[in-house]
Every structure is written in structure tokens, then in C-alpha cells.
Amino acid sequence: MAAARLAGRARAEDEDLLVPPPSPGREEPINTTRDANRFMFPSITSWWRHLNKGKAVTVIVLVYVNLINYMDRSTVAGMLEKIKQDKNFNITQDKYLGLLQTAFVACYMLFAPVFGYLGDRHSRKWLLAIGISFWSLSTLIGSFMHNFWLFLMFRALVGIGEASYSVVAPAIISDLFAKDQRSSVLALFYFAIPVGTGLGYIVGSEVAGATDDWRWGLRVTPIMGALAVFMIIFIMQDPERGAADGSKLKPTSPISDLKSLVRNKSYVFATIAFTCVCYVAG
């Protein structure tokens, strides 16, 4: 008991050191506001104590993967001139360079609904791990190709792997958070799109210039992808579907899903608007 009283007295004395002493010869009025806001750090520690660490780590992992996802997409765009000058590819017209992005988008568009269907019925954690491993390996192997058409094929395969992530990750966030929290976290998640796109241009072109070989520019994101797969398997949470809203969702048939989407006006107009944005942006 005596030790406890001494410890309490010591803490009080330590706290008083942070408050300037009163001026000699006069009494200072009691400042309740100053006493209440004496420390800023207890509010931070309180926030940290109440923070759900598992959810926070999951969000960090998903944002990181979304970042490298878009980095990988734009890396090629930052090195087009170097790719065109590659003697092994023998590219005579710019339209062949356009095929690189066209093949990627075509496979991405075709396989995104497939992974959306699988994501409602199977382990999303393993879908993400397999998908990221697939596009990382496709990017890495493609960087060693000396035939343009083989390189084009592997860029198309990258689209398949990235489709698995883009449709599954937002669903995990939706099942972790509800209402305003969900909107805030999704805003952070999608903020990685412009940042990752810009980094892809910069990192790809800078690495290609530093090594004097454009192929090394493609080998950065696969290394980062390996780290992402590790974090997804061992750190990331995969909540039950509908957990944030207190419901248990069950998958329905693809036909009923399509009918429901067509009747959803917000979805239809948002899709049309985003298609226009993509068309204008090129």
C-alpha cells in the first residue's frame, strides 16, 4: 500500500512538472480547461487501445496490394519507347504496342465476372493469394521473353491475375466495415489507384534507365507481389460475408445476380459514367 501511494505521488509530481508554476506573490485561478487538456498523448493512446488491430492490418495489406496492382499495369506504359526499340521484338508499327494494353484489358474484362462468382462461394484469401501469385509470375516470366507475341501473351495473363484481386478485395472491406466507416476505408483503398499508376510510370522508367534494360523495370512489382502473398496468407483477415451488417449472405444463381444488377439504377449509371471516364482517359 505504501509503495502504491508513493508511485501515485510520483506520477502526480511528474505531471505537475509539465504545468508552469504560478507566479510568486499571487494566486492563479483554477484552469479546468488546461487541466483537462494537459496531455495530448492520452487521446492517441486511447485511440490505439480501441483500434481493431486485425482490421487495420487487413486494410493496410489490401491498400498495399492495390498499389502494386496499378503499378504493374502502368509500368509498361512508362517504357513503351524502350520496348519499341528492342531489336528482338522487331516492332515496325505503333499499333503493336497498343495491343499490349488491349490484350490485358480484354482478359481482365472477361475474367473479372468469373472471379466475382468464385469470390462469393470460395475462400477469398486463397483466391487473392493465387491471383496475385499468377500475375506476379506472369509479369516476371514475360520480362524474359524475346519474342513479342510471347510477351503479349504473358501481358494478357497478367490481366487474368489482376482481375481476381480487383473484384474480391472491395468485398472483403465491405464485410469488415459498415456505413460511414466502409465509405472512408474504400476511399483510402481506391486512393491507391492514382498513386500506384503514377509510381508505375516512374519506377518502371527509372529502373529501366538505371539498368539500361527495360526488362528490369518489369521485375520490381513481382518482388513486391511475393511480399503481398505472404501477408495475405499469414496476416490478412477474411471475414464472413455480410458480417459488418450482421447478416449471413448466401450466394445466388448468376442469372438472378445479373437481373438484380440491371434493376439497380445506381449501379447502371455508375458503370456508364466510369466507362465514359475510361474512354476519355484513353
N, C-alpha and C positions, 0 to 999 in steps of 0.2 A: 504493500500500500504506500509506504513511504517513497519507494522508487517511482511509483506511478505519479505521485504528487510532484516529485522533483522533475520528472520528464515533462509533465504538463506545464510546470512553471517555466521550464527551459524553452518549451515551444512558444509560450506567451511572450517571454523575453525576446526570443528571436524574431517574432512577428513585430514587436514594438520597434525593433531596430529599423524596419522599413518605413516607419512613420516619423517624420521630423519632430523633435522635441518642442514643447511650447516655448514661446519667447519668455525670457526671465522678467518677473515683475507683473505679469498679467495672466489672467486665466483665459484659456481658449475655449470657445463654445464647442459643445459636442457635435461633431460632424458625422452624422449617421450614414450619409451617402459615401463618405470616404471610408468609413469602417466596413460598409457593405461591399465596396468595390476595391478593397485593399489589394487583392490579388487578382490577376487576370488568369493565372495558370490553373486554379481550381476548376474554372469553367471548361478549360481544354481537357483536363483530366477526367472531368465528369462526362464530357462528350466521348472521350476514348473508352471510358468504362462502359457506357451504354451502347457503343458501336458494336454491331454484329460483325465480328471479325471474319466469319466464314463467308458471309455475303459480300463484304468489302473485297476480300481476296478474289472471289469469283468474278466480280466486276472488273477488277484490275487485269485479270487474266484475259477476259473477253475483249476488253478495250485494246490490250496489247496485241492480241491476235488480229483484231480488225485493222489495227495499224499496219502490221506487216502484210496483211491480206492486200490492202490497197497499195502498199509499197511495191509488192510483186507485180501488180497489174501495170503500174506506170513505169517500171524500170526499163522495159523495152522501148517505150516511147522516148525516153531520155537518151537512148543510144542508137536511134534509127540510122543516123548518118554513118556511124561506125559499122553497123550491121550491113548497110548497103555497100560499103567499101570492102567488105570481106571477100577476098578472092575465091574462097572455096564455094561461096553461095552463088556467085556469078549472077547477081541481080541486075537486070538491064532496064527494068521499069519500076516506077514507084508503086504501081498497083500491087505488086507482090508484097511490099512492106505492109500495105493496108490489109492484106489477108491475115497477118499475124493477129491483129485485134479482132477481125471478123470471125476467125475460127474460134478464138477464145469466147467471144460473146455468144456465138451460136451454141456452143456446148454448154455454156453457163445457163442460157435461157432454156435449153431442153432438159437439163438435169436438175435445175432448182426445184421444180414441182415434185420430182421423184424423191429428192431428199426431204422435202417438206412432208411428203406422205410417210416416209420412213421415220422422220423425227417425231411423228405423233404416235408411233407404235413400238419403237425400239429405244435402246439406251442412247440418249443424246450425247453423253460423254464419249462413248466409243465411236459414234458417228463423227463427232468433231475430230477425235484423235486420228481416225482412219483417213478422213478427208484432208486434214492438214498434212499428214504424212504423205498422202498421194500427191498433192500439188507441190510439196517441197521436193519430193523425189523427181517429179516431172520437170520442175524448173532446173534442178541440178543436172539431171541426165541430159536435158535439152541443151544445156550450155556446152556439152562436149560434142554435139552433132556438127559435122562438117558438110552435111547435105541440107539444103534449105528446106526441102519438103519433109524431111525427118524432124527438123527443128520446128516447122509449122505444126506437125502432128503433136509434138510434146507441148507446145503452147496451147493447143486445143485441149489437151488432157488437163492442163492447169485449170482451165475453166470448169471442168467437172469437179475437181477437188475443192475449188473455192466456192462452188455452188452449195456444197454441203455445209459450209460454215455460215454463209450469209443468211440462210433461212432458218437455221437451228438456234444460233446464238441469241437473236432477239426474243425468241420464245422462252429461253431459259431466264432472261432478265424479267420478262413479264410474269413468270411464275415465282420470282423472288420478291418482287415489289408490287405494291398496289397503288392506284390512283396517282397522286402528285409525285410520289417518290419514283414510281415507274417512269413517268414522263421525264423527270430530271436525269435519271440514270440512262435512259435511252438517248437523251440529248448528248450526254457525255460519250456514250458508245458511238454515236454517229458523227461526233466531232472528230473522231479518228479518220474519217474519210478524206476530208481535205488535207489534213496534216499528213496522213500516210501517202496520199497521192503526190504531194509536194516533195516529201522525203524520197519517194521512189525515183523521181526525176533527178534529184540532187545526188543521192547516194549512188545510183546506177552510173551516171555520167562521171562523177568524181572518181569512183573506184576504177572505172574503165580507163580514165585518163591517167590515173596514178600507176596502173599496172601495164598500160599500153596494150591492153587486151580487153575488148568489150565483154568477153565471156565471164570474166571475174565479176563484172557488175551484176550478173545473174546469180552469183553464188553467195551473196550476202543473206538474202531472205531465207534460203533453205537452212542455214545455220540458226537463224532466229526461229525458224519453224520447228526445229528439233527441240529447242527450249520450250516452245509453246506446247508441244505434245506432252512433254514431261509434266508441265504444270497442270495441264488438263486432266491427265490420268491421276496424278497424286494429290492435287491441291483443290481443284475446282469442284464445286457442289453441283449436283443435278437434282433440283427439287422435283417433287411430284407435280404433275400437270394440274394447273388450277390451284396450287397451294396458296398463293398470295390472296386469292379471292375466297378462300375457304370452300372451294368446290372440288369435286373429283371429276375431271373431264374424261370422257371415253371417245375413242376415235369413231368416226362415221365413214360411210362409203364416199369415194371420190366424187361421185355424181352429186350427192347431196351437198358436199362441200362446195362444188362449183356453183350449184344453184343458189346456195346461201351467199356466196361472194357476189354473184350477179345482182342479187336483190339489195346488197349493201351499197347504197349510193356514195357514201364517204369513200369506200374502197375504190369504186369505179372512177370517180372524179380524181382521186389522188393518183391512181395509176395513169390516167390520161395526162394529168399535169406533169408527172415525173417523166413520162415518155416524151413530152414536149421539151422538157429541160434537157434530157439526154440528146435529143435531136439537135437542139440549138447549140449545145456544148460540143457536139461532134463526137 
